[in-house]
């Protein structure tokens, strides 16, 4: 397998699991070299969007096109929901290693050569070693320790690096590394505060370059690099994939090109999207370029020309056309393969409140939330007497004084009830204990359009059948924008960690897209462009998220005809949804159906 080659799916099985040890056993029992055995984390049925969780798993399974779906250690509610959603799937329930041997025996390629044993905390490394030698993995507390980096005599050209010690994340990382014939390195878990610290110091270094504040930030970044790079000594490699909870390790690791995959919450779907588009040879038929005109000159025109010269259908939202409403419609409903954004970007102000909220058992909790509103002022100017839609991003920060994402299972089981209460209770009826304004609400990255900010987390889904590539060439656009858009369905996202000089941003984007017809993987094109544009490695703040082999391919068929077919399909999908459902989702479907009607039949 070449360093840039995508693996092939194992088309016998796909596994949906809540039991990491059982998922590891399944992964070691079936599959062949160069095959990716897809594993998905079970749907989170306690969430208010549980139906969406089920649909995401089913859609991912359909992409793999496996003959059977193995349900490994799922709760009864999740299994029933999956079976009801896709009665056409062939499901195999496995709740023990004995059941696995019995039901999955026909899918085993050749006899087992033995048993590999590992400790629970080394599940990922143990699984990779077992798959390499064709043995069944057994997890035991007293097993001998394993080499945490590699299991072969020589280092592989590619290494997958994991900073999330969650057992299921380790299983997914090991399966991915195995399919790439890569090594697996499990490094200490990264803390969320480290990620926030990186952004703060990078921002101050760029904004206050040359004065005392900028020098302090530069020294702080040096200390951060020293603390991180002690874990990033991988020897000579051609490529590194970082599977992380959020820390942009690629900025600190300079020895080879790199990419990032988020370990939570949908790592499996992101990997499947990359492999699927590579298998079908997905072409770029349509692109959407957004440029509200904040810069005297921009790269948007040159990129539009490059794409059109290669036969791509290009929609450009420029000037006043780059408004919040139209941007939402294009991003969420238009069937594009590439989204390019040229604008300003950053976190927005908001309100932080402490509220008393009951759980499903009637017990009160103190929940800290941040809320940030967004609306379209152009719509208001057009019809000042009409009501306009206001979007409010609500993010939980803490519950009972404990950070929201660090709570134990005794509090996590109440998340669904807390969310439901917050959604159903009007702000005027909440029992508010305190309220304060914050200049930068966390995870509210917005791009500045002609009529105000567009919050990237307002995008709940893009066309997941296409899994587009997003290139956000705005300053500080990586932060939560990368997680928001890949969660929504993008297979690749490019963003920046810090402010970038306008001319440099233009040169880099044009350099990346100049090689459009060469079908060079995006992560590699970005590495080359940064090396050419920025002489100082500290200025190379662009980060790629997605599989390392993701690329944007020029169309080899008639793009206008293909786009028209896609639009007809999208209109049919929304029309069917409107007929079968009700509620807020139907209102949005009506809106998208109306938007797509402007493109004719």
C-alpha positions in Angstrom: 0.0 0.0 0.0 1.4 3.4 -0.9 1.7 6.2 1.6 -1.2 8.2 0.0 -3.5 5.2 -0.9 -6.9 4.8 0.8 -7.6 1.4 2.3 -10.5 -0.8 1.1 -13.5 -1.6 3.3 -14.1 -5.0 4.7 -17.4 -5.6 2.9 -18.3 -8.7 5.0 -19.0 -6.9 8.3 -19.4 -3.5 10.0 -19.6 -3.4 13.8 -21.6 -1.1 16.0 -20.4 -1.4 19.6 -20.7 -0.2 23.1 -18.5 -2.9 24.5 -14.9 -2.0 23.6 -13.4 -5.4 24.6 -15.9 -7.2 22.5 -15.4 -4.8 19.6 -11.6 -5.5 19.8 -12.2 -9.2 19.8 -14.4 -8.9 16.7 -11.8 -6.7 15.0 -9.0 -9.2 15.7 -11.2 -12.2 14.6 -12.1 -11.0 11.1 -10.6 -8.9 8.3 -7.6 -9.0 6.1 -4.5 -6.8 5.6 -5.2 -3.5 3.8 -8.9 -3.8 4.7 -10.6 -1.4 7.1 -13.0 -3.1 9.4 -15.5 -0.3 10.2 -16.5 0.1 13.8 -19.1 2.6 15.0 -19.9 3.7 18.5 -23.4 2.8 19.4 -26.1 5.4 19.1 -26.4 7.6 22.3 -30.1 6.9 23.1 -30.2 9.3 26.1 -29.6 12.3 23.9 -32.6 14.4 22.7 -31.5 13.8 19.1 -31.5 10.0 19.5 -33.3 9.4 16.1 -30.5 11.3 14.4 -27.9 9.2 16.2 -29.6 6.1 14.9 -29.8 7.5 11.3 -26.1 8.5 11.3 -25.1 4.9 12.1 -27.4 3.5 9.5 -26.2 5.9 6.8 -22.6 5.0 7.6 -23.3 1.3 7.4 -25.0 1.8 4.0 -21.8 3.5 2.8 -19.7 0.5 3.8 -22.2 -1.7 2.0 -21.3 -4.6 4.3 -23.3 -7.8 4.1 -23.9 -7.9 7.8 -24.0 -5.5 10.7 -22.6 -6.8 14.0 -24.2 -5.4 17.1 -21.6 -5.9 19.9 -22.7 -5.4 23.4 -25.4 -2.8 22.6 -28.2 -1.9 25.1 -31.6 -3.3 24.1 -33.0 0.2 23.3 -30.2 1.0 20.8 -30.4 -2.4 19.2 -34.2 -2.2 18.8 -33.9 1.3 17.3 -31.3 0.2 14.7 -33.3 -2.8 13.7 -36.5 -0.8 13.3 -34.7 1.9 11.3 -33.3 -0.5 8.8 -35.2 -3.8 8.6 -33.4 -4.5 5.3 -30.1 -4.9 7.1 -28.8 -8.3 8.1 -28.0 -7.8 11.8 -26.0 -10.2 13.9 -26.1 -9.7 17.7 -23.0 -10.7 19.6 -22.7 -10.3 23.4 -19.8 -12.6 24.2 -16.6 -14.0 22.6 -18.2 -17.4 22.4 -21.1 -15.9 20.4 -18.6 -14.1 18.2 -16.8 -17.3 17.4 -20.0 -19.1 16.6 -21.7 -16.4 14.4 -18.6 -14.8 12.8 -16.7 -18.0 12.1 -17.6 -18.0 8.3 -16.0 -14.5 7.9 -12.7 -15.5 9.4 -9.9 -15.6 6.7 -7.7 -18.6 7.6 -7.1 -20.2 11.0 -6.2 -18.2 14.1 -2.5 -18.4 14.8 -2.8 -18.0 18.5 -3.7 -15.4 21.2 -2.3 -11.9 21.9 -2.9 -10.7 25.5 -2.9 -7.1 26.6 -3.8 -4.9 29.5 -7.1 -3.0 29.4 -5.2 0.4 29.1 -3.3 -0.9 26.1 -6.3 -2.1 24.1 -5.4 -0.2 20.9 -1.7 -1.3 20.8 -2.8 -4.9 21.7 -5.4 -5.0 18.9 -2.9 -3.7 16.3 -0.4 -6.4 17.3 -3.0 -9.1 17.2 -4.2 -8.1 13.7 -0.7 -8.0 12.4 0.1 -11.6 13.4 -3.4 -13.0 12.9 -4.2 -13.8 16.5 -7.2 -13.3 18.7 -7.0 -10.5 21.3 -7.6 -11.3 24.9 -7.7 -8.5 27.5 -6.3 -9.3 30.9 -5.4 -7.1 33.9 -2.2 -9.1 34.5 -1.0 -9.3 30.9 2.6 -8.2 30.1 3.1 -4.6 28.9 3.4 -4.0 25.2 5.6 -1.6 23.2 3.4 1.5 23.0 4.7 2.6 19.6 5.1 -0.2 17.2 5.0 -4.0 16.9 7.3 -4.5 13.9 11.1 -4.5 13.6 11.1 -1.4 11.6 9.1 1.8 11.8 6.2 2.1 9.3 6.2 5.1 7.0 2.9 6.3 8.5 2.1 6.5 12.2 -1.4 7.0 13.8 -1.1 9.0 17.1 -3.9 8.8 19.6 -4.3 11.1 22.7 -7.8 9.8 23.7 -7.6 6.7 26.0 -11.3 5.9 25.7 -11.3 2.1 24.9 -13.6 2.4 21.9 -11.4 5.2 20.5 -8.4 2.9 20.8 -10.3 0.2 18.9 -11.1 2.5 16.0 -7.6 3.9 15.9 -6.0 0.4 15.8 -8.3 -0.7 13.0 -7.5 2.4 11.0 -3.7 2.0 11.6 -3.9 -1.7 10.6 -5.7 -0.8 7.3 -2.9 1.7 6.5 -0.1 -0.6 7.6 0.8 2.2 10.0 2.2 2.1 13.5 0.1 3.3 16.5 1.4 5.6 19.2 -0.8 6.3 22.2 0.4 9.4 24.0 -0.8 11.1 27.2 -4.4 12.4 27.1 -4.6 16.0 26.0 -6.5 18.4 28.2 -9.1 20.8 26.9 -7.3 23.7 28.6 -4.2 23.0 26.5 -6.2 23.5 23.3 -7.6 26.8 24.6 -4.1 27.9 25.7 -2.7 27.2 22.2 -5.3 29.4 20.6 -4.9 32.2 23.1 -1.1 32.3 22.7 -1.1 32.0 18.9 -3.6 34.9 18.7 -1.5 37.2 20.9 1.7 36.3 19.1 0.1 37.3 15.8 -1.7 40.4 17.0 1.2 41.8 19.1 4.2 40.7 17.0 7.2 42.8 17.9 6.2 44.1 21.3 6.4 42.7 24.8 3.1 41.0 24.7 3.9 39.2 21.5 7.3 38.1 22.8 5.7 36.7 26.0 3.2 34.7 23.8 6.1 33.4 21.7 7.9 32.1 24.8 4.7 30.5 26.1 4.3 28.7 22.8 7.9 27.5 23.1 7.1 26.0 26.5 3.9 24.4 25.1 5.9 22.9 22.2 8.5 21.5 24.6 5.8 19.9 26.7 4.0 18.4 23.7 6.9 17.4 21.4 8.4 15.2 24.1 5.6 12.8 23.2 5.9 13.4 19.4 9.3 11.6 18.8 8.3 9.1 16.1 11.5 8.9 14.1 11.6 9.2 10.3 8.0 9.1 8.9 6.4 10.1 5.7 3.1 11.0 7.3 1.4 11.3 10.7 -2.3 11.1 11.5 -3.3 12.6 14.8 -6.5 11.3 16.3 -7.2 13.8 19.1 -9.9 15.3 21.3 -8.9 18.7 19.9 -5.3 19.7 20.3 -3.7 20.7 16.9 -0.6 18.6 17.3 0.3 19.2 13.6 1.3 22.7 14.4 4.0 21.5 16.8 5.1 18.5 14.9 7.2 19.8 12.0 9.0 16.7 10.7 6.4 15.4 8.2 3.0 16.3 6.8 0.1 15.5 9.1 -3.6 15.5 9.4 -6.1 15.3 12.3 -9.2 13.3 13.1 -11.4 14.0 16.1 -11.8 11.1 18.4 -15.2 12.2 19.6 -18.0 11.9 18.9 -18.1 10.4 15.4 -14.6 9.2 14.5 -16.0 6.1 12.7 -18.2 8.1 10.4 -15.4 10.5 9.5 -13.1 7.7 8.5 -15.9 5.9 6.5 -16.6 9.2 4.6 -13.0 9.4 3.5 -12.7 5.8 2.4 -16.1 5.8 0.7 -15.4 8.9 -1.4 -12.0 7.4 -2.4 -13.6 4.1 -3.4 -16.2 5.7 -5.6 -13.7 8.2 -7.0 -15.8 11.1 -6.1 -15.4 14.1 -8.4 -15.9 17.8 -7.7 -18.9 18.8 -9.8 -20.0 21.8 -7.7 -18.4 24.4 -5.5 -19.7 27.2 -3.4 -17.5 30.2 -2.7 -18.5 32.7 0.0 -16.8 36.2 0.0 -18.7 39.1 1.6 -16.0 41.5 0.3 -14.2 42.4 3.5 -10.9 42.6 1.7 -9.9 45.0 -1.1 -8.8 42.1 -3.2 -9.2 38.4 -2.5 -8.3 35.0 -3.9 -12.0 34.1 -4.6 -11.9 35.3 -8.2 -8.8 33.3 -9.1 -10.1 30.2 -7.4 -13.4 30.5 -9.2 -11.6 30.8 -12.5 -9.4 27.8 -11.8 -12.4 25.6 -10.9 -14.5 26.7 -13.8 -11.6 26.1 -16.3 -11.7 22.5 -15.1 -15.4 22.2 -15.7 -16.7 22.7 -12.1 -20.1 24.4 -11.6 -19.2 27.3 -9.3 -21.7 29.4 -7.2 -20.2 32.6 -5.7 -21.9 34.4 -2.9 -20.2 37.8 -3.0 -20.9 41.2 -1.4 -24.4 41.6 -0.1 -25.3 38.1 -1.6 -23.1 36.6 1.1 -25.8 37.1 3.7 -26.6 34.8 6.7 -29.9 33.4 5.2 -28.4 32.7 1.7 -25.2 31.2 3.3 -27.3 28.9 5.4 -29.3 27.7 2.4 -26.2 27.1 0.3 -24.2 25.4 3.0 -27.0 23.1 4.2 -29.1 22.5 1.0 -27.0 23.0 -2.1 -25.3 19.8 -3.4 -21.7 21.0 -3.5 -18.4 19.1 -3.2 -16.3 22.0 -2.2 -17.0 25.0 0.1 -14.5 27.8 0.2 -14.9 30.7 2.6 -13.0 34.1 2.4 -14.0 36.3 5.4 -13.1 37.3 8.9 -13.7 34.7 11.7 -13.7 34.5 15.5 -15.7 33.7 18.6 -18.7 35.8 19.3 -19.9 37.5 22.5 -22.7 35.9 24.6 -24.5 35.5 27.9 -23.3 33.1 30.6 -26.1 32.0 33.0 -26.4 29.8 36.0 -29.8 28.1 36.0 -31.7 25.6 38.3 -32.8 22.7 36.1 -34.7 19.5 37.3 -33.7 16.1 36.0 -36.1 13.3 35.1 -36.3 12.3 38.8 -37.2 15.8 39.9 -33.8 16.6 41.6 -32.5 20.1 41.0 -29.1 20.8 39.4 -27.3 24.0 38.9 -26.4 24.2 35.2 -24.1 26.8 33.7 -24.8 27.7 30.0 -23.6 30.1 27.4 -26.0 31.5 24.8 -25.1 33.4 21.6 -27.8 34.8 19.2 -27.5 35.3 15.5 -30.0 36.7 12.9 -30.1 38.2 9.5 -30.2 42.0 9.4 -30.7 42.1 5.6 -34.0 40.2 6.1 -35.1 42.8 8.6 -34.2 45.6 6.2 -36.1 44.0 3.4 -39.3 43.5 5.5 -39.2 45.5 8.7 -42.7 44.5 9.6 -42.2 40.8 9.2 -40.9 38.3 11.8 -37.4 37.0 11.2 -35.8 33.9 12.5 -33.3 34.3 15.4 -30.9 31.4 16.0 -29.6 31.0 19.5 -26.6 28.7 20.1 -26.9 27.2 23.6 -23.9 25.4 25.0 -23.8 23.8 28.5 -20.6 24.7 30.4 -20.9 22.9 33.7 -23.4 21.0 35.9 -23.2 21.2 39.7 -19.8 22.9 39.4 -18.3 20.2 37.3 -17.2 20.9 33.7 -19.9 19.5 31.4 -17.7 17.1 29.5 -15.8 15.9 32.6 -18.7 14.6 34.6 -19.1 11.0 35.7 -21.9 8.6 34.7 -24.1 9.6 37.7 -24.5 13.0 36.1 -24.3 12.1 32.4 -27.4 10.0 32.7 -29.4 13.3 33.3 -28.1 15.1 30.2 -31.1 14.3 28.1 -33.6 15.5 30.7 -31.5 18.7 31.3 -31.4 19.5 27.5 -35.1 18.8 27.1 -35.9 21.2 30.0 -33.7 23.9 28.6 -35.3 23.6 25.1 -38.9 23.6 26.4 -38.6 26.3 29.0 -38.8 29.9 27.6 -35.9 32.1 28.8 -38.3 34.2 30.8 -39.5 31.2 32.8 -36.1 29.8 33.8 -35.0 30.0 37.4 -31.8 32.1 36.8 -29.4 32.4 39.6 -26.8 34.7 37.8 -26.2 36.2 34.4 -23.2 37.9 32.9 -21.9 39.0 29.5 -18.9 37.3 28.1 -16.8 38.8 25.2 -15.9 35.4 23.8 -18.4 32.6 24.3 -16.7 29.3 23.8 -17.4 27.3 20.7 -19.2 30.1 18.9 -16.9 30.6 16.0 -18.6 32.7 13.4 -17.7 34.0 9.9 -18.6 37.6 9.3 -20.9 38.0 6.4 -22.5 41.1 4.8 -25.2 41.3 7.4 -23.6 39.9 10.5 -22.0 36.8 11.9 -22.9 33.3 10.8 -22.3 30.8 13.6 -20.7 27.6 12.2 -22.3 25.4 14.8 -25.7 26.5 13.5 -25.0 24.0 10.6 -26.5 20.8 11.7 -25.9 18.9 8.5 -24.5 19.2 5.0 -25.3 16.9 2.2 -23.9 13.7 3.8 -24.3 11.8 0.6 -21.5 14.0 -0.8 -19.4 14.6 2.3 -17.9 17.8 0.9 -14.5 19.4 1.5 -14.5 22.8 3.4 -11.6 25.3 3.1 -12.2 28.1 5.5 -9.6 30.7 4.7 -10.5 33.0 7.5 -8.4 33.9 10.6 -8.8 31.6 13.6 -11.2 29.4 11.7 -10.0 26.0 12.9 -11.0 26.1 16.6 -14.6 24.7 16.9 -15.4 25.3 13.2 -13.5 22.2 12.3 -15.5 20.1 14.7 -18.8 21.7 13.8 -18.5 21.1 10.0 -17.0 17.6 10.2 -19.7 16.6 12.6 -22.2 18.0 10.1 -20.8 15.7 7.4 -17.8 17.3 5.8 -15.0 14.8 5.1 -12.2 17.4 5.2 -11.9 20.8 6.8 -9.0 23.3 6.5 -8.8 26.2 8.9 -6.3 28.4 10.7 -5.2 28.6 14.3 -4.3 32.3 14.3 -4.7 35.6 12.4 -3.0 35.3 9.0 -1.8 38.3 6.9 -4.2 38.8 4.0 -1.6 38.5 1.2 -0.2 35.3 2.7 -3.7 33.8 3.0 -4.4 34.6 -0.7 -1.1 33.2 -1.9 -1.6 30.0 0.1 -5.2 29.3 -1.1 -4.2 30.0 -4.7 -1.2 27.7 -4.4 -3.3 24.9 -3.0 -5.9 25.1 -5.8 -3.4 25.6 -8.5 -2.7 21.9 -8.3 -6.4 21.0 -8.5 -6.0 18.9 -11.6 -3.1 16.9 -10.1 -5.4 15.3 -7.6 -2.9 15.7 -4.8 -4.3 14.9 -1.4 -5.4 18.0 0.4 -3.2 17.5 3.5 -0.1 17.2 1.3 -1.0 20.2 -0.9 -1.5 22.2 2.3 1.9 21.1 3.7 3.7 22.1 0.4 1.8 25.5 0.2 2.6 26.4 3.8 6.3 25.6 3.3 6.4 27.8 0.2 4.4 30.8 1.6 5.7 30.9 5.2 9.5 31.0 5.7 9.0 30.8 9.5 7.5 27.5 10.6 5.8 29.3 13.5 3.6 31.0 11.0 2.3 27.8 9.5 -1.0 27.7 11.3 -3.2 26.0 8.7 -4.5 22.6 10.0 -6.2 19.8 8.0 -8.9 17.6 9.4 -9.9 14.4 7.6 -8.2 11.3 6.2 -4.8 11.9 4.7 -5.8 10.7 1.3 -8.8 13.0 0.9 -8.5 14.9 -2.3 -10.6 17.2 -4.6 -10.8 15.6 -8.0 -11.6 17.5 -11.2 -14.8 16.3 -12.9 -14.4 13.8 -15.8 -18.1 14.0 -16.7 -20.5 16.8 -17.6 -20.7 18.7 -14.3 -23.8 20.8 -15.1 -25.9 17.7 -15.9 -24.7 16.0 -12.7 -25.5 19.0 -10.5 -29.0 19.2 -12.0 -29.6 15.6 -11.2 -28.4 16.2 -7.6 -30.7 19.1 -7.2 -33.7 17.1 -8.5 -32.7 14.3 -6.0 -32.5 16.8 -3.1 -35.8 18.4 -3.9 -37.4 14.9 -4.0 -35.9 14.1 -0.6 -37.2 17.3 1.0 -40.6 16.8 -0.5 -40.9 13.3 0.9 -39.7 14.5 4.3 -42.4 17.2 4.3 -45.1 14.7 3.5 -44.1 12.2 6.3 -43.1 14.4 9.2 -44.0 17.5 11.2 -42.4 20.0 13.6 -39.4 22.3 13.2 -37.6 20.0 10.8 -40.5 20.3 8.3 -40.3 24.1 8.4 -36.6 23.9 7.5 -37.3 21.4 4.8 -39.9 23.7 3.3 -37.3 26.5 3.3 -34.7 24.3 1.6 -37.2 23.1 -1.0 -38.1 26.7 -1.8 -34.5 27.6 -2.1 -33.7 24.7 -4.5 -36.7 25.5 -6.7 -34.8 28.6 -8.0 -32.5 26.3 -9.9 -35.3 24.9 -12.0 -35.8 21.2 -13.0 
